[in-house]
Amino acid sequence: MSNEASTGNGYRLATELVHIDSDVVKDNYNAASVPIYQTATFKQTEAGGSGSEYDYSRSGNPTRTAVEAHMAKIMRAERAFVVTTGMTALDVILRLVKTGQEIIAGDDLYGGTNRLLTYVSQYNGVKVHNVDTTNVDRVVERLDAVKTRLVLLESPTNPLIKIADLRTISRRVHEQCPDALVVVDNTMMSPYLQNTLDLGADIEYHSGTKYLSGHHDLMAGVIGCRSASVGEQLYFVINASGSGLGPFDSWLLLRGVKTLGIRMEKQQSNAEQIAEFLEAQGLKVRYPGLKSHPQYELHQQLASGSGAVLSFETGDVGLSERIVESARLWGISVSFGCVNSLISMPCKMSHASIPAEVRKQRRLPEDLIRLCVGIEDPRDLIDDLAQALKKAGVDVKH
Ligand SMILES: *Cc1c(COP(=O)(O)O)cnc(C)c1O
């Protein structure tokens, strides 16, 4: 259970989330909240440019250092970095791949990930293999000891909620391709529910825009890695390209992360009740916390919880549209991880950038509705879903 395991100080994760190590940023006034160093430059004490820990905020800023140290502790990473968005996190990681090398990635990836991988394959001469990562063999058969550079995984995937056996895939990749890096986009679970570095991944990244911030009031990306040398390479790219997170957003992210534990517990408990309610209506529900999920056991071995994103099918695109539009409490919006609940149709919204024929090939149902559950009273969320289903023409048992 990852949120049972203790981190550096010997505390459990929910405790570590709110406990900021005070020795990371030396503050003259013992401020209870890490100060926002809203500055581009730092005065030097010596003409040669040395003598200060910081000189220019692209290279380093104390507020950013504070959140990076905190995230490294939470992710049990050797080193962590915060960058401007989740996509920037992937962009930084993709700079470790040279022309001629290959990437193996899932086939139910986040839409933006798909778009950036397509770009890299078209402009950088990098071959991208999209495979069904629920089957370890599909990944292994694509491995090439010379060419494979990255194996990019998500688990659970979004919106199909497919589980990849991160532990076995990591082991097989490292056995066959010692130079390849296993990279996991762990946004869906957050570090609170799943620790992929412990499962064997080399790099874990997050869209900090989602659960880590929790309020949809900032955009950020977080990258954690297991080795110091990979950390050096990532830092080089971040400094060279200027993708580090600004001081104010670093401060907001640090504030958001403190409540990750209670938010996730509540969102997950709400999601479990909603998944059961929808399943009781005879709808096909995808949620890793339901025993009916074909990979229920596997997910429980990898993560300490099932999270707060689920999806379901209605059998009819028009019906799905009517349900989504009839919801009152559930906001129609892309994204997830916010304290308020959201409803969306991935094929028309977050995944619309994937061409229709590719969506079909990857068996992404056009009528799929995705729910991202917030911290509201679950009775209100279920009542609102029930009225939306009824209004759209579903016979509701409630
Ligand atoms: C949102 C998201 C991203 C991209 O993050 P941004 O902060 O929007 O750039 C990447 N992966 C997953 C799984 C996401 O949900």
The ligand as an SDF file (V2000), in Angstrom:
LIG
                    3D

 15 15  0  0  0  0  0  0  0  0999 V2000
   -3.8720   16.6350  -18.2250 C   0  0  0  0  0  0  0  0  0  0  0  0
   -2.9980   15.4890  -18.4870 C   0  0  0  0  0  0  0  0  0  0  0  0
   -1.7570   15.6730  -19.0930 C   0  0  0  0  0  0  0  0  0  0  0  0
   -1.2710   17.0280  -19.5850 C   0  0  0  0  0  0  0  0  0  0  0  0
   -1.1120   17.9250  -18.5450 O   0  0  0  0  0  0  0  0  0  0  0  0
   -1.2680   19.5190  -18.7400 P   0  0  0  0  0  0  0  0  0  0  0  0
   -0.9370   20.0370  -17.4050 O   0  0  0  0  0  0  0  0  0  0  0  0
   -2.6610   19.7570  -19.1960 O   0  0  0  0  0  0  0  0  0  0  0  0
   -0.2890   19.9130  -19.7830 O   0  0  0  0  0  0  0  0  0  0  0  0
   -0.9570   14.5660  -19.2900 C   0  0  0  0  0  0  0  0  0  0  0  0
   -1.3570   13.3420  -18.9320 N   0  0  0  0  0  0  0  0  0  0  0  0
   -2.5500   13.1320  -18.3410 C   0  0  0  0  0  0  0  0  0  0  0  0
   -2.9300   11.7450  -17.9520 C   0  0  0  0  0  0  0  0  0  0  0  0
   -3.4070   14.1880  -18.1140 C   0  0  0  0  0  0  0  0  0  0  0  0
   -4.5910   13.9710  -17.5700 O   0  0  0  0  0  0  0  0  0  0  0  0
  1  2  1  0
  2  3  1  0
  2 14  2  0
  3  4  1  0
  3 10  2  0
  4  5  1  0
  5  6  1  0
  6  7  2  0
  6  8  1  0
  6  9  1  0
 10 11  1  0
 11 12  2  0
 12 13  1  0
 12 14  1  0
 14 15  1  0
M  END
$$$$
